[in-house]
Amino acid sequence: MKEENPAVHEEIMASIATVVDNVVENLKAHGETTSTLVSRNQELLVRLGVSHPALDFIVSTAQRHSLSSKLTGAGGGGCAFILLTKSFSDNALEALKRDLSSGEYKFRFWCAPLGGEGVKVVN
């Protein structure tokens, strides 16, 4: 897209940067972000063409559970996260996992809090 339509690519990238800035502000101010920002970022990534059918399945499954989700990493089907709400119960989480594990995809799950330490190299 960057080569074929640089103006649209730049517009999408600028919108993504704005969303990320808003997420960072929310995390600093409130220790959390909003599902609206997560969903908006995923919509922009889809427009860039970096999503994948497996990621789309995760996003749509999360939406059926009233949650937001987006790809993380480089796209292409590798990894996504689902933003869980504080009121999301353990039973609801198990139902979500069952729904994500049905059909052709067999996903692995990790639970991580927002604002935790990122990836680092350990000698």
Backbone bond lengths (Angstrom), bond angles and torsions (degrees), N, CA, C in turn:
res aa  C-N    CA-C-N  psi(-1)  N-CA   C-N-CA  omega(-1)  CA-C   N-CA-C  phi
1 M - - - 1.446 - - 1.521 110.22 -
2 K 1.321 115.99 -38.48 1.462 119.45 -177.85 1.520 111.28 -58.31
3 E 1.315 116.38 -39.67 1.459 120.50 179.72 1.519 112.07 -79.25
4 E 1.330 117.42 -39.58 1.460 121.39 -175.97 1.515 113.75 -77.58
5 N 1.322 116.67 -33.84 1.460 120.07 -178.19 1.526 109.49 -146.49
6 P 1.341 116.60 73.83 1.465 119.89 -174.29 1.526 114.32 -61.08
7 A 1.316 118.11 -32.14 1.475 119.73 -179.26 1.528 110.76 -66.63
8 V 1.324 117.24 -44.16 1.465 121.05 178.88 1.529 109.44 -66.44
9 H 1.328 116.32 -42.75 1.462 120.61 178.68 1.523 110.30 -57.85
10 E 1.318 117.18 -46.90 1.464 120.84 -179.67 1.524 111.80 -63.66
11 E 1.330 116.95 -38.90 1.467 121.11 177.90 1.527 110.94 -61.99
12 I 1.334 116.37 -45.13 1.460 120.71 179.77 1.526 110.43 -64.70
13 M 1.330 117.02 -43.84 1.459 120.30 -179.91 1.534 111.28 -63.22
14 A 1.321 116.94 -38.23 1.467 120.36 177.11 1.527 110.42 -65.03
15 S 1.323 116.86 -39.65 1.468 120.83 177.96 1.521 110.67 -65.20
16 I 1.321 117.02 -41.03 1.467 120.96 177.19 1.526 109.98 -61.74
17 A 1.322 117.27 -43.27 1.466 120.59 178.99 1.526 111.18 -60.19
18 T 1.327 117.04 -39.70 1.468 121.20 178.15 1.522 110.63 -64.15
19 V 1.330 116.83 -43.79 1.467 120.82 178.48 1.529 109.99 -61.19
20 V 1.320 116.78 -46.27 1.469 120.83 -179.55 1.524 110.44 -61.14
21 D 1.328 117.19 -43.37 1.467 120.19 177.56 1.529 110.89 -58.93
22 N 1.329 116.72 -40.85 1.467 120.73 178.92 1.527 111.59 -66.55
23 V 1.316 116.65 -39.14 1.469 120.38 177.29 1.525 109.84 -62.06
24 V 1.318 116.81 -47.06 1.473 120.86 -179.66 1.525 110.20 -60.48
25 E 1.331 117.11 -43.82 1.469 120.37 177.80 1.526 110.99 -59.61
26 N 1.339 117.06 -44.62 1.470 120.85 179.00 1.518 111.74 -63.18
27 L 1.323 116.56 -41.60 1.462 119.78 179.49 1.524 111.14 -64.20
28 K 1.313 116.62 -42.38 1.468 120.00 179.53 1.528 111.40 -66.55
29 A 1.324 116.74 -41.07 1.464 120.65 -174.87 1.521 113.28 -80.99
30 H 1.347 116.56 -36.62 1.464 119.47 -170.49 1.535 114.13 -126.22
31 G 1.322 117.60 -7.09 1.456 120.64 -178.32 1.516 113.66 74.10
32 E 1.321 116.23 12.62 1.464 120.75 178.87 1.518 108.66 -155.01
33 T 1.320 115.49 169.92 1.457 120.81 176.35 1.519 108.54 -125.87
34 T 1.315 116.65 -177.84 1.458 119.92 -176.83 1.522 111.20 -108.59
35 S 1.310 115.46 151.65 1.458 120.36 177.29 1.525 110.89 -64.68
36 T 1.317 117.03 -29.12 1.467 120.50 179.18 1.525 110.80 -61.80
37 L 1.322 116.92 -43.13 1.463 120.08 -179.90 1.525 111.24 -67.88
38 V 1.320 117.55 -39.57 1.465 121.30 178.51 1.525 109.34 -62.61
39 S 1.323 116.79 -46.60 1.463 120.69 -179.62 1.523 111.54 -64.41
40 R 1.318 117.00 -40.82 1.472 121.09 179.43 1.522 110.51 -62.78
41 N 1.318 117.31 -42.13 1.457 120.07 178.33 1.523 110.90 -61.27
42 Q 1.329 117.21 -43.51 1.467 120.31 179.00 1.525 111.00 -63.12
43 E 1.323 117.56 -41.56 1.466 120.40 177.44 1.526 111.04 -57.55
44 L 1.316 116.55 -42.25 1.465 120.81 179.74 1.529 111.13 -67.73
45 L 1.322 117.09 -38.78 1.466 120.43 177.62 1.529 111.34 -64.91
46 V 1.323 116.41 -37.03 1.475 120.19 175.65 1.529 109.57 -62.64
47 R 1.329 116.32 -44.01 1.476 120.08 177.92 1.527 111.78 -60.40
48 L 1.331 116.70 -32.28 1.470 120.20 176.99 1.524 111.78 -71.98
49 G 1.327 116.51 -18.99 1.458 120.12 179.60 1.516 114.04 88.07
50 V 1.334 117.92 20.79 1.462 119.95 -177.87 1.530 113.35 -102.76
51 S 1.319 117.38 3.88 1.458 118.96 177.21 1.525 109.23 -78.87
52 H 1.298 115.69 -174.81 1.463 122.51 -175.07 1.526 106.46 -155.70
53 P 1.323 119.19 151.76 1.471 120.09 179.65 1.529 113.98 -53.35
54 A 1.322 118.10 -36.80 1.463 119.72 178.48 1.531 110.72 -65.73
55 L 1.325 116.55 -40.27 1.465 120.29 177.62 1.518 110.85 -67.71
56 D 1.319 116.75 -39.95 1.472 120.51 177.34 1.524 110.71 -60.94
57 F 1.339 116.57 -36.84 1.469 121.14 177.20 1.524 110.39 -63.50
58 I 1.326 116.74 -43.79 1.467 120.56 178.58 1.520 110.11 -61.17
59 V 1.334 116.80 -47.17 1.463 121.24 -178.30 1.527 110.66 -61.04
60 S 1.323 117.45 -46.85 1.469 119.87 -178.05 1.529 111.33 -68.17
61 T 1.333 117.25 -35.65 1.468 120.32 176.96 1.523 110.14 -65.48
62 A 1.319 116.68 -44.08 1.468 120.21 177.45 1.526 110.52 -59.97
63 Q 1.326 117.20 -41.94 1.464 120.94 179.83 1.526 110.97 -61.52
64 R 1.338 117.28 -38.11 1.475 120.16 177.67 1.527 111.66 -63.68
65 H 1.331 116.70 -21.97 1.468 122.15 177.50 1.533 110.98 -100.46
66 S 1.332 116.13 15.38 1.482 123.12 179.41 1.523 112.57 61.55
67 L 1.332 116.21 36.12 1.458 122.42 178.35 1.526 109.61 -123.15
68 S 1.322 115.59 162.96 1.458 120.02 175.81 1.519 109.29 -110.58
69 S 1.330 114.58 154.35 1.455 120.97 -175.96 1.518 109.12 -150.64
70 K 1.327 116.04 156.53 1.460 120.53 174.88 1.520 109.86 -155.09
71 L 1.315 114.13 158.20 1.457 118.40 175.20 1.514 109.15 -68.81
72 T 1.300 115.89 155.57 1.453 121.27 175.13 1.522 106.85 -137.54
73 G 1.273 117.60 152.02 1.460 120.64 -174.29 1.517 109.94 88.13
74 A 1.298 116.67 -146.72 1.461 121.79 -172.82 1.521 113.50 -89.49
75 G 1.320 118.91 -0.97 1.459 120.31 -177.76 1.516 110.80 82.17
76 G 1.306 116.17 -164.13 1.452 120.54 178.30 1.510 114.60 74.29
77 G 1.325 118.98 15.56 1.456 121.10 173.96 1.511 115.62 100.55
78 G 1.325 118.17 8.36 1.454 120.15 -174.88 1.505 115.98 -78.33
79 C 1.330 118.33 -55.88 1.452 120.08 -172.15 1.529 110.12 -154.87
80 A 1.308 115.64 148.91 1.464 121.85 177.32 1.517 107.56 -143.33
81 F 1.320 115.74 164.22 1.458 118.60 170.95 1.514 109.35 -128.40
82 I 1.317 114.21 153.06 1.457 122.22 175.57 1.517 106.56 -117.54
83 L 1.316 115.85 126.58 1.456 121.22 -179.61 1.525 108.46 -82.76
84 L 1.336 116.30 109.96 1.458 121.09 179.38 1.522 109.88 -85.08
85 T 1.302 116.09 142.40 1.458 120.75 176.81 1.527 109.23 -86.09
86 K 1.316 116.06 160.14 1.469 120.58 179.71 1.525 111.62 -61.36
87 S 1.330 116.38 -29.84 1.462 120.12 -177.27 1.530 112.98 -87.73
88 F 1.317 118.33 0.87 1.465 121.51 -178.44 1.522 108.83 -73.43
89 S 1.314 116.46 117.44 1.471 121.37 -173.76 1.527 112.40 -79.42
90 D 1.324 115.27 164.06 1.464 120.74 175.63 1.528 110.75 -61.03
91 N 1.335 117.38 -38.71 1.468 120.65 178.09 1.519 111.00 -64.47
92 A 1.329 116.41 -41.11 1.462 120.39 178.28 1.529 110.39 -64.90
93 L 1.339 116.49 -37.39 1.463 120.45 178.07 1.522 110.72 -64.74
94 E 1.310 117.39 -41.58 1.470 120.36 177.84 1.536 110.91 -64.03
95 A 1.319 117.06 -38.64 1.474 120.52 177.00 1.522 110.41 -64.77
96 L 1.318 117.13 -41.59 1.461 121.37 177.16 1.526 110.64 -60.54
97 K 1.313 116.82 -46.33 1.462 120.89 178.84 1.527 111.45 -60.63
98 R 1.339 116.59 -40.94 1.474 119.96 177.73 1.523 110.32 -61.62
99 D 1.331 116.71 -44.55 1.460 120.37 -179.91 1.526 111.52 -63.87
100 L 1.320 116.72 -37.54 1.459 120.36 179.55 1.528 112.18 -72.46
101 S 1.314 117.29 -23.45 1.460 121.09 -178.32 1.516 113.15 -93.47
102 S 1.326 117.25 -2.42 1.459 119.76 179.80 1.524 109.52 -85.37
103 G 1.297 115.24 159.21 1.456 119.71 177.18 1.514 112.30 79.15
104 E 1.331 115.45 -150.42 1.465 120.46 -172.47 1.526 114.35 -77.05
105 Y 1.325 117.81 -16.44 1.460 120.51 -175.69 1.529 111.02 -100.56
106 K 1.292 115.46 138.27 1.470 122.32 177.07 1.525 107.04 -124.45
107 F 1.318 116.71 86.01 1.454 121.64 -174.60 1.522 111.96 -82.50
108 R 1.330 115.61 152.61 1.457 122.61 170.44 1.520 107.06 -100.54
109 F 1.342 116.40 153.70 1.463 121.12 -174.07 1.515 111.16 -126.11
110 W 1.328 114.70 142.49 1.462 122.58 171.49 1.516 107.04 -134.15
111 C 1.301 117.60 140.14 1.465 121.72 174.45 1.522 107.71 -107.14
112 A 1.318 115.77 128.81 1.465 120.84 -178.76 1.521 109.16 -143.20
113 P 1.321 116.93 138.84 1.466 119.48 177.06 1.523 110.46 -76.22
114 L 1.330 116.29 153.92 1.458 120.60 173.19 1.514 109.34 -69.26
115 G 1.318 115.93 146.62 1.460 120.77 176.20 1.513 114.52 81.44
116 G 1.320 116.98 8.88 1.455 119.59 178.49 1.513 110.91 -75.81
117 E 1.325 115.44 172.03 1.451 121.26 179.54 1.525 109.69 -66.18
118 G 1.317 116.59 140.09 1.453 122.02 -179.42 1.514 112.93 -84.03
119 V 1.315 116.30 -167.62 1.455 122.54 179.93 1.523 108.44 -70.08
120 K 1.327 115.53 140.55 1.458 119.82 176.57 1.514 109.13 -145.61
121 V 1.316 115.74 157.84 1.462 121.93 177.50 1.514 107.46 -92.89
122 V 1.327 115.96 129.06 1.460 121.99 179.03 1.518 108.12 -114.30
123 N 1.315 116.17 125.52 1.475 120.48 178.56 1.500 111.13 -82.93
